[in-house]
Amino acid sequence: MKREALNYIFQCAKRNDLETLFRTIAKHYTITVLQQPTAQTLLQPIIDPISKSPFYAGEILVTTSIVQINQCKGWAMVMDDDEKLSLMIATLDACFEAEIFQEEIQTLYQRTEHKIAKERAKINQSVHATKVSFDLM
């Protein structure tokens, strides 16, 4: 489990699981919000497949926040305008840094990774089913 992947993985987690873990953390520790959830836009860089030059395809709405637990800061950037999700993921990031609730975070991380893999396999299977073999035509 890498800290850099926490934002992406936990955005795909079941909301109820995140909320349950967040409430448990909030019962045991003081969560200080250093930066309130803030909606921002990012430019999405894309590489043109023909010319291989970069360009910006558009803007993406994100919400960022920063929290602190036990002198350890946690940060989150989530897609869309979701303040609560941003705070929950920032809290998990701070806990990861502070090395508290490691087992719970690891369990949720692995469960969500497995869920993502199953969803990708299902999509890949449906895409693969549409493959056309021109040798048979």
C-alpha positions in Angstrom: 0.0 0.0 0.0 1.5 3.3 -1.1 0.4 6.7 0.3 0.3 8.1 -3.2 -2.5 5.7 -4.1 -4.8 6.4 -1.1 -6.7 9.3 -2.8 -7.5 7.2 -5.9 -8.3 4.0 -4.1 -10.5 5.5 -1.4 -12.5 7.5 -3.9 -13.6 4.1 -5.3 -14.4 2.7 -1.8 -17.9 2.1 -0.5 -19.1 5.3 1.0 -20.6 3.6 4.1 -17.2 1.9 4.8 -15.4 5.2 4.6 -17.9 7.0 6.9 -17.8 4.2 9.5 -14.0 4.3 9.6 -14.0 8.1 9.7 -16.5 8.2 12.6 -14.3 5.7 14.5 -11.2 7.8 14.0 -13.1 11.0 15.1 -14.2 9.3 18.3 -10.6 8.5 19.3 -8.6 11.5 17.9 -9.1 15.2 17.4 -9.2 16.1 13.7 -8.1 19.6 13.0 -9.1 21.0 9.6 -6.2 23.1 8.3 -7.8 23.8 4.9 -11.6 23.6 4.6 -12.7 21.6 1.5 -12.2 23.9 -1.5 -13.6 23.3 -4.9 -11.0 24.0 -7.6 -10.5 23.2 -11.3 -7.5 21.5 -12.9 -6.4 21.5 -16.5 -6.2 18.0 -17.8 -3.1 17.5 -19.9 -3.3 15.0 -22.7 -0.6 13.8 -25.2 -1.8 14.1 -28.8 -1.3 10.5 -30.2 -0.4 11.9 -33.7 2.0 14.7 -33.0 3.1 13.5 -29.5 2.7 17.1 -28.2 0.9 17.9 -25.0 -2.3 20.0 -24.9 -5.0 20.6 -22.3 -8.2 18.8 -23.1 -10.4 20.6 -20.5 -10.9 21.3 -16.9 -11.7 18.9 -14.1 -13.6 19.9 -11.0 -11.9 18.7 -7.8 -12.3 19.3 -4.0 -9.2 19.5 -1.8 -8.7 19.6 1.9 -6.0 19.3 4.5 -6.4 18.0 8.1 -4.1 17.2 11.0 -4.1 14.4 13.5 -1.3 14.1 16.1 0.9 16.6 14.3 0.6 14.6 11.1 -1.0 16.2 8.1 -3.3 14.5 5.6 -4.3 15.8 2.2 -7.0 14.8 -0.3 -8.0 15.8 -3.8 -11.2 14.1 -5.0 -13.1 14.4 -8.2 -16.2 16.6 -8.3 -17.6 18.8 -5.5 -17.7 16.4 -2.6 -16.5 18.1 0.6 -17.3 15.3 3.0 -15.4 12.7 0.9 -12.4 15.0 0.7 -12.4 15.4 4.5 -12.7 11.7 5.1 -9.9 10.8 2.7 -7.7 13.5 4.1 -8.3 12.1 7.6 -7.3 8.6 6.4 -4.2 10.1 4.8 -3.3 11.7 8.1 -3.9 8.5 10.0 -1.7 6.6 7.5 1.1 9.2 8.1 0.6 9.0 11.9 0.6 5.2 11.7 -2.7 4.9 13.5 -5.6 2.7 12.4 -3.2 0.9 10.1 -5.1 -2.4 10.1 -8.4 -0.8 9.3 -7.0 1.4 6.5 -5.2 -1.6 5.1 -8.3 -3.7 5.1 -10.4 -1.0 3.4 -7.6 -0.4 0.9 -7.4 -4.1 0.0 -11.2 -4.6 -0.2 -11.5 -1.6 -2.5 -8.5 -2.7 -4.7 -10.2 -6.0 -5.1 -13.5 -4.3 -6.0 -11.7 -2.1 -8.6 -10.0 -5.2 -10.1 -13.3 -7.0 -10.4 -14.9 -4.1 -12.1 -12.0 -3.7 -14.6 -12.1 -7.4 -15.4 -15.8 -7.2 -16.1 -15.3 -4.2 -18.4 -12.3 -5.9 -20.1 -14.4 -9.0 -20.6 -17.2 -7.1 -22.3 -14.8 -5.2 -24.5 -12.9 -8.3 -25.4 -16.3 -9.9 -26.5 -16.6 -7.3 -29.2 -13.2 -8.1 -30.7 -13.4 -8.8 -34.4 -11.1 -11.2 -36.2 -10.6 -10.0 -39.8 -8.9 -13.3 -40.7 -12.2 -15.1 -40.5 -14.1 -12.6 -42.7 
